[in-house]
């Protein structure tokens, strides 16, 4: 815990300030986002939404990033404290929570060696704050200095908070649901007809406009999985995997068959073992396939939770 924000860590201050001013001017011209509910001061962020939710928002308010994982005990102490402080500071900073198990590319880009780890992004510039749990007084000191940096060097005044505003997810989305419903129905029909390529494209069309659409994310994962196993010879695939335990492609194919056959734990265990055995591109391929299969089963399934823990132990 440094207790001090190193101003030298904020690089290119002049350019960053100019970008922040330009972004604020554009927001003002278009009417801005308006006041938000207190609950909107804490957001979950993934790799797909990082630019929108963190980089772009950092032009109006310092964004504090909490890198955490479900299996991390110190994270369970630090996370609620940061969430409480985000509400208490009333819009002077935004808290973005990143699950490292599901967003390992972000973890690598920030050079995370252990969690919990807390960074900040100010006017598009990233700087480390602290790693590990810390006393509340020290965290407050660091946040106060971060806010001061944002105000004095970049003119960031924070975001307006309306305690009476309804949370964003309490109202219907502005985008009409009709077109999505039609595309999702077409995708489901393509799946029923074993047109997996058509289903994949339809789900991708939805995700291009709405990256967080849960139905499209699940459907895409299912369609891609079924498309991969469609022409497989199960006996040959399993023999290849058994004969060549170090062949990542053979293990990927066998894991797909395991999952389609209902052997969920076997599929997850096979890929966790592949991650443990390999390195470089092979390791990334096994890890990414495992994350895809998590989408098929669903994040709330206890088998997914257990596999995430096993994956984290292998990676860290």
Number of C-alpha atoms within 10 A of each C-alpha: 14 13 16 16 22 14 13 9 12 19 13 11 18 11 13 19 21 15 17 24 18 13 18 18 13 12 14 12 9 9 9 11 10 11 15 19 18 20 16 19 24 19 16 14 20 21 14 11 13 16 14 11 18 26 19 19 23 27 29 26 26 33 30 27 24 27 25 24 21 14 16 14 13 15 20 15 13 21 18 11 15 22 19 12 19 23 20 12 16 18 23 26 29 30 25 25 21 22 17 21 20 18 16 19 14 17 21 11 8 15 9 17 11 13 19 23 21 23 18 26 24 32 31 25 18 19 21 18 21 20 18 13 20 14 10 13 10 14 22 15 14 19 24 17 17 25 22 18 19 25 18 10 17 24 19 25 18 22 20 15 19 14 13 10 13 14 13 12 8 7 8 9 9 6 10 9 10 9 11 20 12 11 17 20 15 16 28 20 14 18 20 11 11 15 16 23 15 18 29 21 14 22 26 18 17 22 18 10 11 14 14 14 14 13 12 24 19 18 22 25 20 22 24 17 21 19 18 14 15 12 8 13 10 14 9 11 18 18 12 17 20 14 11 13 15 15 16 21 17 18 24 21 21 27 28 22 25 19 18 16 10 10 13 20 15 15 24 27 16 21 28 23 17 25 23 16 15 16 12 8 10 17 19 16 18 25 21 16 19 27 20 18 22 23 18 21 17 14 14 9 10 11 16 22 16 13 20 23 17 16 21 16 12 13 14 7
